[in-house]
Amino acid sequence: MRSSTGIPASSATGRWLIAAAVLGSGVAFLDGTVVNVALPAIARDLDTGLSGQQWVLDGYLLTLSALLLAGGAAGDRYGRRRVFIVGLGVFAVASMACGLAPNVEWLIIARILQGVGAAAVVPGSLALIDAEISVEDRGRAIGLWAGMSGATSALGPFVGGWLVDAVSWRWVFFISVPLAVGAMWIAQRHVPESRDRAITGPLDLAGAVAVVVGLTGVVYALIEGPAQGWGAMVLVAAAVGVLALVAFLVIEMRAANPLLPLGLFRSWQFTGANLTTLTVYAALGGALFLLALQLQQSLGYTALQAGVATVPFTIVMLFGSPLSGKIAQLTGPRLPMTVGPLVAGAGLALMVRIVPGAGYVSAVLPAVLVFGLGMTITVAPLTAAALGAVGPEHAGTASGVNNAVARVAGLLAVAVLPVIAGIEAGPGQPLGDGFGTAMAISAACCAAGGLVAAVSIRTGSGFTPHIQPTPEHACQRPEPAPDPHRAA
């Protein structure tokens, strides 16, 4: 039943819609946390080294990052339920292909396809709530969506580690299939269709193609150059990637309906918020990738032990974000966005002590807790600062851009950080001294984000922090609240 102002969250249709959104986003968020702990087992089984492990992560992040904005725009134009269901179908098929992969090349291709599906599912899950649930119930529905998705993310490392040790790494991917199918069934039977009828003109396909080609070329060169040498193919890929990214900017300047409205970056606060996102999430993505490998390949942890070791990080974020949001609402975004990255950087600096022979309580736990505390302070006001820099009519686009930046940051960090740190580990081999170097680089990168926030984010209180309790959340489309401090 739908009223003139939307569907009540307490109605049967509202409950089904929220269930579909939570289950759909949960599939993507679960996949974002279960794979890290499975990487050493995948490397042993499929006989691949560090570059193969990088591609297993970056293949997914590549298409997710590049197509995130296109996925949201496609839902607005062609039907949010339709795009959501199609994305889930692609994700389910790709997940099955991942679990059946006979070699690492097959797995990487399947992961790339998974990213395509996730790029439709992730923005579509919250867009369904944002478009259909009544205004008075929307905040509560988004809170439920965020809390359940955060719980899914928190369980990811534990579930992934248990599946790897008890059954096989392949079940890390198989587990997504019934969840995706269940979300498809609910959406098809119980979720109404919606689209933005005010949008006219074609989708920016040229921009989508250019950014996919650009990121693919650059990431291929960054991963394969150190692994295979800087031969002609790697150099050509790098050149094509750079040219495609330049072409993407040109296309976006001329497109009638650009995926990335460059005019948003005229706001210094919007630019600063996204630069902070880039540095902080690069540190996050690169550090968590290498930490999972260090615990297993250097310290001898099992997959389950490695998964459990990082659970405190997500728990701190999950339960600390509401308090952090309240504090940030009183102080304004500048203070937490300055202090948070500095605290997170201190946690990353402590990870330098995670070396063979180090104890969990004395070395791993303090680093994970401090890092989690810093990220908890940071993420609550981050999206709100970006949204506060633009008008309410651009809130959805600004949120999508901010979260796409976060995905690209992780994508590039996984490709670049091992190279800069000099890590050249073979299948199952320890990471060596390069791990400590990588954590020091990540700490400096994170702290730089705090300095950027200090000079670019406005002071003042009264903004409304948008719910973002875990780093896996992407392309949220919250209902914007008026910002009394936004410049006219």
C-alpha positions as CSV (number, residue, x, y, z in Angstrom):
1,M,0.0,0.0,0.0
2,R,1.4,3.4,-1.0
3,S,0.3,6.8,0.2
4,S,0.7,10.0,-1.7
5,T,4.0,10.6,0.1
6,G,5.4,7.1,-0.3
7,I,5.2,3.6,1.1
8,P,5.0,3.4,4.9
9,A,8.0,1.4,6.3
10,S,5.6,-0.6,8.5
11,S,3.4,-1.8,5.7
12,A,3.9,-5.2,4.1
13,T,5.2,-3.6,0.9
14,G,7.6,-1.4,2.9
15,R,9.0,-4.4,4.8
16,W,9.5,-6.4,1.7
17,L,11.2,-3.5,0.0
18,I,13.6,-2.9,2.9
19,A,14.3,-6.7,3.0
20,A,15.2,-6.7,-0.7
21,A,17.5,-3.7,-0.3
22,V,19.2,-5.1,2.8
23,L,19.7,-8.5,1.3
24,G,20.9,-7.1,-2.0
25,S,23.4,-4.7,-0.5
26,G,24.4,-7.4,2.0
27,V,25.6,-9.7,-0.8
28,A,27.9,-7.0,-2.2
29,F,29.2,-5.9,1.2
30,L,29.8,-9.5,2.4
31,D,31.8,-10.1,-0.8
32,G,33.9,-7.0,0.1
33,T,35.0,-8.5,3.4
34,V,35.2,-12.3,2.9
35,V,37.7,-12.4,0.0
36,N,40.7,-10.9,1.7
37,V,41.1,-13.8,4.2
38,A,40.7,-16.3,1.3
39,L,43.6,-14.9,-0.8
40,P,46.4,-17.1,0.5
41,A,44.3,-20.2,0.0
42,I,43.4,-19.1,-3.5
43,A,47.1,-18.4,-4.3
44,R,48.1,-21.9,-3.1
45,D,45.3,-23.7,-4.9
46,L,45.6,-21.8,-8.2
47,D,49.4,-21.4,-8.0
48,T,49.6,-17.6,-8.3
49,G,51.7,-15.0,-6.6
50,L,51.1,-11.5,-5.3
51,S,50.0,-10.1,-8.7
52,G,47.4,-12.8,-9.0
53,Q,46.1,-11.9,-5.5
54,Q,46.1,-8.2,-6.4
55,W,43.9,-9.0,-9.5
56,V,41.4,-11.1,-7.6
57,L,40.7,-8.0,-5.5
58,D,41.2,-5.3,-8.2
59,G,39.3,-7.1,-10.9
60,Y,36.1,-6.6,-8.7
61,L,37.0,-3.1,-7.6
62,L,37.9,-2.1,-11.2
63,T,34.4,-2.5,-12.7
64,L,32.6,-1.6,-9.5
65,S,34.5,1.7,-9.3
66,A,34.2,2.5,-12.9
67,L,30.5,1.7,-13.3
68,L,29.2,2.8,-9.9
69,L,27.9,6.1,-11.2
70,A,26.6,4.5,-14.4
71,G,24.7,1.9,-12.4
72,G,22.9,4.6,-10.3
73,A,22.1,6.6,-13.4
74,A,20.8,3.5,-15.3
75,G,18.4,2.8,-12.4
76,D,17.1,6.3,-12.4
77,R,16.5,6.2,-16.2
78,Y,15.4,2.6,-16.9
79,G,13.8,1.5,-13.6
80,R,15.5,1.0,-10.3
81,R,13.9,-2.4,-9.6
82,R,14.8,-3.6,-13.1
83,V,18.4,-2.6,-12.9
84,F,18.7,-3.9,-9.3
85,I,17.3,-7.3,-10.3
86,V,19.6,-7.5,-13.4
87,G,22.6,-6.6,-11.3
88,L,21.8,-9.3,-8.8
89,G,21.4,-11.9,-11.6
90,V,24.8,-10.9,-13.0
91,F,26.3,-11.0,-9.6
92,A,24.9,-14.5,-8.9
93,V,26.2,-16.0,-12.2
94,A,29.6,-14.4,-11.6
95,S,29.8,-15.7,-8.1
96,M,29.1,-19.2,-9.3
97,A,31.8,-18.8,-11.9
98,C,34.2,-17.6,-9.2
99,G,33.6,-20.7,-7.1
100,L,34.1,-23.0,-10.1
101,A,37.2,-21.3,-11.4
102,P,39.8,-23.8,-12.6
103,N,42.6,-21.2,-12.8
104,V,43.4,-17.7,-11.7
105,E,42.6,-16.2,-15.1
106,W,39.1,-17.6,-15.0
107,L,38.7,-16.3,-11.4
108,I,39.8,-12.8,-12.4
109,I,37.4,-12.6,-15.3
110,A,34.6,-13.8,-13.1
111,R,35.5,-11.2,-10.5
112,I,35.4,-8.5,-13.1
113,L,31.9,-9.6,-14.0
114,Q,31.0,-9.6,-10.3
115,G,32.0,-5.9,-10.2
116,V,29.6,-5.2,-13.1
117,G,26.7,-6.7,-11.2
118,A,27.6,-5.0,-7.9
119,A,27.8,-1.6,-9.7
120,A,24.1,-2.0,-10.4
121,V,23.1,-3.5,-7.0
122,V,25.0,-1.2,-4.6
123,P,23.5,2.1,-5.7
124,G,20.2,0.5,-6.5
125,S,19.7,-1.0,-3.0
126,L,19.5,2.4,-1.2
127,A,17.9,4.1,-4.2
128,L,14.8,1.8,-3.8
129,I,14.4,3.0,-0.2
130,D,15.2,6.6,-1.1
131,A,12.6,6.7,-3.9
132,E,9.8,4.7,-2.4
133,I,9.7,4.8,1.4
134,S,7.7,7.7,2.8
135,V,9.6,10.8,3.9
136,E,8.7,10.3,7.6
137,D,9.9,6.7,7.6
138,R,12.9,7.1,5.4
139,G,15.5,7.9,8.0
140,R,14.5,4.9,10.1
141,A,14.6,2.7,7.0
142,I,18.0,3.9,6.0
143,G,19.2,3.3,9.5
144,L,18.0,-0.3,9.4
145,W,19.6,-0.7,6.0
146,A,22.9,0.6,7.2
147,G,22.8,-1.4,10.5
148,M,22.0,-4.7,8.8
149,S,24.6,-4.1,6.1
150,G,27.2,-3.2,8.7
151,A,26.4,-6.4,10.6
152,T,26.9,-8.3,7.3
153,S,30.3,-6.7,6.8
154,A,31.3,-7.4,10.4
155,L,30.5,-11.1,9.9
156,G,32.4,-11.3,6.6
157,P,36.0,-11.9,7.9
158,F,34.7,-14.6,10.4
159,V,32.5,-16.3,7.9
160,G,35.1,-16.2,5.2
161,G,37.9,-17.6,7.4
162,W,35.6,-20.4,8.7
163,L,34.6,-21.4,5.1
164,V,38.2,-21.4,3.9
165,D,39.3,-23.6,6.8
166,A,36.3,-25.8,7.1
167,V,35.3,-26.4,3.5
168,S,37.1,-24.5,0.7
169,W,37.8,-20.9,-0.5
170,R,35.3,-21.6,-3.3
171,W,32.4,-21.4,-0.8
172,V,33.4,-17.8,-0.1
173,F,31.8,-17.2,-3.5
174,F,29.1,-19.9,-3.5
175,I,27.5,-18.4,-0.4
176,S,26.5,-15.3,-2.4
177,V,24.4,-17.2,-4.9
178,P,21.4,-18.1,-2.7
179,L,21.4,-14.6,-1.1
180,A,21.3,-12.9,-4.5
181,V,18.6,-15.2,-5.8
182,G,16.5,-14.5,-2.6
183,A,16.8,-10.8,-3.1
184,M,15.8,-11.1,-6.8
185,W,12.7,-13.1,-5.8
186,I,11.6,-10.5,-3.2
187,A,12.2,-7.6,-5.6
188,Q,10.4,-9.2,-8.5
189,R,7.3,-10.1,-6.4
190,H,7.0,-7.3,-3.8
191,V,9.0,-4.2,-4.9
192,P,7.3,-1.6,-7.1
193,E,9.1,-0.1,-10.1
194,S,10.2,3.5,-10.0
195,R,12.3,5.8,-12.2
196,D,13.1,9.5,-12.4
197,R,10.8,10.7,-15.2
198,A,12.4,14.2,-15.1
199,I,15.6,12.7,-16.6
200,T,15.8,13.1,-20.4
201,G,18.5,12.2,-22.9
202,P,20.7,9.1,-23.2
203,L,22.9,7.6,-20.6
204,D,26.5,8.7,-20.8
205,L,27.8,5.5,-22.3
206,A,30.9,7.2,-23.8
207,G,32.0,8.3,-20.4
208,A,31.4,4.9,-18.9
209,V,33.5,3.2,-21.6
210,A,36.3,5.8,-21.2
211,V,36.6,5.4,-17.5
212,V,36.6,1.6,-17.7
213,V,39.3,1.6,-20.3
214,G,41.3,4.2,-18.5
215,L,41.3,2.5,-15.1
216,T,41.9,-0.9,-16.7
217,G,45.0,0.3,-18.6
218,V,46.5,2.1,-15.6
219,V,45.8,-0.7,-13.1
220,Y,47.1,-3.4,-15.6
221,A,50.4,-1.5,-15.9
222,L,50.7,-0.9,-12.2
223,I,50.2,-4.6,-11.4
224,E,51.9,-6.3,-14.3
225,G,54.8,-3.9,-14.7
226,P,56.6,-5.0,-11.5
227,A,55.5,-8.6,-12.0
228,Q,56.5,-9.1,-15.7
229,G,58.7,-6.2,-16.5
230,W,57.9,-3.0,-18.3
231,G,57.7,-4.4,-21.7
232,A,55.8,-3.0,-24.8
233,M,52.4,-4.4,-23.8
234,V,52.6,-2.9,-20.3
235,L,53.7,0.5,-21.6
236,V,51.0,0.5,-24.2
237,A,48.4,-0.3,-21.6
238,A,49.6,2.5,-19.4
239,A,49.5,5.0,-22.3
240,V,46.0,3.9,-23.4
241,G,44.8,4.1,-19.8
242,V,46.1,7.6,-19.3
243,L,44.7,8.8,-22.7
244,A,41.3,7.2,-21.9
245,L,41.1,9.0,-18.5
246,V,41.9,12.3,-20.2
247,A,39.2,11.6,-22.8
248,F,36.8,10.8,-19.9
249,L,37.3,14.3,-18.5
250,V,36.8,15.9,-22.0
251,I,33.6,13.8,-22.4
252,E,32.3,14.8,-19.0
253,M,32.8,18.5,-19.8
254,R,30.7,18.2,-23.0
255,A,28.1,15.6,-22.1
256,A,24.5,16.7,-21.6
257,N,24.0,14.2,-18.8
258,P,27.5,13.5,-17.4
259,L,28.3,10.7,-15.0
260,L,30.7,13.0,-13.2
261,P,29.5,16.6,-13.2
262,L,32.8,18.4,-13.0
263,G,31.1,21.6,-11.9
264,L,30.7,20.1,-8.5
265,F,34.4,20.5,-7.9
266,R,34.2,24.3,-8.1
267,S,33.3,24.0,-4.4
268,W,36.6,23.9,-2.4
269,Q,34.8,21.9,0.4
270,F,33.5,19.3,-2.1
271,T,37.0,18.9,-3.6
272,G,38.6,18.8,-0.1
273,A,36.1,16.2,1.1
274,N,36.9,14.0,-1.9
275,L,40.6,14.4,-1.5
276,T,40.3,13.3,2.1
277,T,38.3,10.4,0.9
278,L,40.9,9.5,-1.6
279,T,43.8,9.5,0.8
280,V,42.0,7.8,3.7
281,Y,40.4,5.1,1.7
282,A,43.6,4.4,-0.2
283,A,45.3,3.8,3.2
284,L,42.3,1.6,4.3
285,G,42.2,-0.5,1.2
286,G,45.9,-1.1,0.8
287,A,46.4,-1.8,4.6
288,L,43.6,-4.3,5.0
289,F,44.7,-6.2,1.8
290,L,48.3,-6.6,3.0
291,L,47.3,-7.2,6.7
292,A,45.3,-10.3,5.7
293,L,48.3,-11.6,3.8
294,Q,50.8,-10.7,6.5
295,L,48.8,-12.5,9.2
296,Q,48.6,-15.7,7.2
297,Q,51.8,-15.8,5.1
298,S,54.2,-14.2,7.5
299,L,52.7,-15.0,11.0
300,G,51.2,-18.4,10.2
301,Y,47.6,-17.6,11.1
302,T,44.9,-19.8,9.7
303,A,42.2,-18.1,7.5
304,L,39.7,-18.2,10.4
305,Q,42.3,-16.7,12.9
306,A,43.1,-13.9,10.4
307,G,39.4,-13.2,9.9
308,V,38.7,-13.1,13.6
309,A,41.8,-10.9,14.2
310,T,40.3,-8.0,12.1
311,V,36.7,-8.3,13.4
312,P,37.4,-5.7,16.2
313,F,38.0,-3.1,13.6
314,T,34.5,-3.5,12.0
315,I,32.8,-3.8,15.4
316,V,34.3,-0.6,16.6
317,M,33.1,1.2,13.5
318,L,29.7,-0.4,13.7
319,F,28.9,0.5,17.3
320,G,31.0,3.7,17.4
321,S,29.6,5.4,14.4
322,P,26.3,6.6,16.0
323,L,28.2,8.3,18.8
324,S,30.7,9.7,16.4
325,G,27.9,11.1,14.3
326,K,26.3,12.8,17.4
327,I,29.6,14.4,18.3
328,A,30.3,15.5,14.8
329,Q,26.9,17.1,14.6
330,L,27.8,19.3,17.6
331,T,31.4,20.2,16.5
332,G,30.9,20.4,12.7
333,P,32.8,18.2,10.2
334,R,36.2,19.8,10.2
335,L,37.4,18.6,13.7
336,P,36.5,14.9,13.3
337,M,37.7,14.8,9.7
338,T,41.0,16.2,10.9
339,V,41.5,14.2,14.1
340,G,40.0,10.9,12.7
341,P,42.6,10.4,9.9
342,L,45.4,11.3,12.3
343,V,44.2,8.6,14.8
344,A,43.8,6.1,12.0
345,G,47.3,6.9,10.8
346,A,48.6,6.2,14.3
347,G,46.8,2.8,14.1
348,L,48.5,2.0,10.8
349,A,51.9,3.1,12.2
350,L,51.3,0.5,15.0
351,M,50.9,-2.2,12.4
352,V,54.6,-1.9,11.6
353,R,55.0,-4.0,14.8
354,I,53.0,-6.9,13.3
355,V,56.0,-9.1,12.4
356,P,56.8,-12.8,12.8
357,G,56.8,-13.6,16.5
358,A,54.6,-10.7,17.5
359,G,51.7,-11.6,19.8
360,Y,48.1,-10.8,18.9
361,V,47.3,-8.9,22.2
362,S,50.5,-7.0,22.2
363,A,50.8,-6.0,18.5
364,V,47.8,-6.9,16.4
365,L,44.9,-5.9,18.6
366,P,46.1,-2.4,19.6
367,A,46.8,-1.5,16.0
368,V,43.4,-2.8,14.8
369,L,41.5,-1.0,17.6
370,V,43.3,2.4,17.1
371,F,42.8,2.2,13.3
372,G,39.2,1.3,13.8
373,L,38.7,4.2,16.2
374,G,40.2,6.6,13.7
375,M,38.1,5.4,10.9
376,T,35.0,5.6,13.1
377,I,35.7,9.3,13.9
378,T,36.2,10.0,10.2
379,V,33.5,8.3,8.2
380,A,30.4,9.6,9.9
381,P,30.9,13.3,8.8
382,L,32.6,12.5,5.5
383,T,29.7,12.1,3.2
384,A,27.8,14.9,5.0
385,A,30.7,17.3,4.3
386,A,30.6,16.5,0.6
387,L,26.8,16.9,0.5
388,G,26.9,20.1,2.5
389,A,29.0,21.7,-0.2
390,V,26.3,21.3,-2.9
391,G,22.6,22.0,-3.2
392,P,20.0,19.4,-2.1
393,E,19.2,18.8,-5.8
394,H,22.7,17.4,-6.3
395,A,22.9,15.3,-3.1
396,G,22.5,12.0,-4.8
397,T,25.1,12.7,-7.4
398,A,27.5,14.2,-4.8
399,S,27.1,11.1,-2.6
400,G,27.7,8.8,-5.6
401,V,30.9,10.7,-6.6
402,N,32.2,10.6,-3.1
403,N,31.7,6.8,-2.8
404,A,33.1,6.2,-6.3
405,V,36.2,8.1,-5.2
406,A,36.5,5.7,-2.2
407,R,36.3,2.6,-4.5
408,V,38.9,4.0,-6.9
409,A,41.2,4.8,-3.9
410,G,41.1,1.2,-2.8
411,L,41.6,-0.1,-6.3
412,L,44.7,2.0,-6.9
413,A,46.1,1.3,-3.4
414,V,46.0,-2.5,-3.9
415,A,47.8,-2.0,-7.2
416,V,50.4,0.6,-6.1
417,L,51.2,0.0,-2.4
418,P,53.1,-3.4,-2.8
419,V,55.2,-1.9,-5.6
420,I,56.2,1.2,-3.7
421,A,56.9,-0.9,-0.6
422,G,59.0,-3.4,-2.5
423,I,56.9,-6.4,-1.7
424,E,57.6,-9.3,-4.1
425,A,56.1,-12.4,-2.3
426,G,55.6,-15.6,-4.2
427,P,52.7,-18.0,-3.5
428,G,52.4,-18.3,0.3
429,Q,55.7,-16.6,0.9
430,P,56.2,-14.0,3.8
431,L,55.9,-10.4,2.8
432,G,59.2,-9.5,4.5
433,D,60.3,-6.0,5.5
434,G,58.1,-4.5,2.8
435,F,55.0,-4.9,5.0
436,G,56.3,-2.5,7.6
437,T,57.2,0.0,4.8
438,A,53.7,-0.3,3.4
439,M,52.1,0.4,6.7
440,A,54.3,3.4,7.2
441,I,53.3,4.7,3.8
442,S,49.6,4.1,4.6
443,A,50.0,5.9,7.9
444,A,51.4,9.0,6.2
445,C,48.8,8.9,3.5
446,C,46.0,8.7,6.1
447,A,47.5,11.6,8.1
448,A,47.7,13.6,4.9
449,G,43.9,13.2,4.6
450,G,43.5,14.9,8.0
451,L,45.6,17.8,6.9
452,V,43.6,18.3,3.7
453,A,40.4,18.3,5.8
454,A,41.8,20.9,8.2
455,V,42.3,23.4,5.4
456,S,39.3,22.6,3.2
457,I,36.3,21.7,5.4
458,R,34.2,24.4,7.0
459,T,33.8,24.8,10.7
460,G,30.4,25.0,12.5
461,S,27.9,22.6,13.8
462,G,24.4,21.6,12.9
463,F,25.0,19.4,9.8
464,T,23.4,16.0,9.6
465,P,25.9,13.1,9.3
466,H,24.6,10.5,6.9
467,I,24.8,6.9,8.0
468,Q,27.9,5.2,6.8
469,P,29.0,2.8,9.5
470,T,31.4,0.6,7.5
471,P,33.9,1.3,4.8
472,E,32.3,-1.2,2.5
473,H,29.2,1.0,1.9
474,A,29.2,2.5,-1.5
475,C,27.1,5.0,-3.5
476,Q,24.6,5.8,-0.7
477,R,21.8,8.1,-1.8
478,P,20.5,9.6,1.5
479,E,17.7,12.2,1.8
480,P,19.7,15.5,2.1
481,A,19.1,17.7,5.1
482,P,19.4,21.5,4.8
483,D,22.9,22.7,5.8
484,P,22.6,26.1,7.5
485,H,26.4,26.6,6.9
486,R,26.3,26.1,3.2
487,A,27.5,29.1,1.4
488,A,24.9,30.7,-0.9
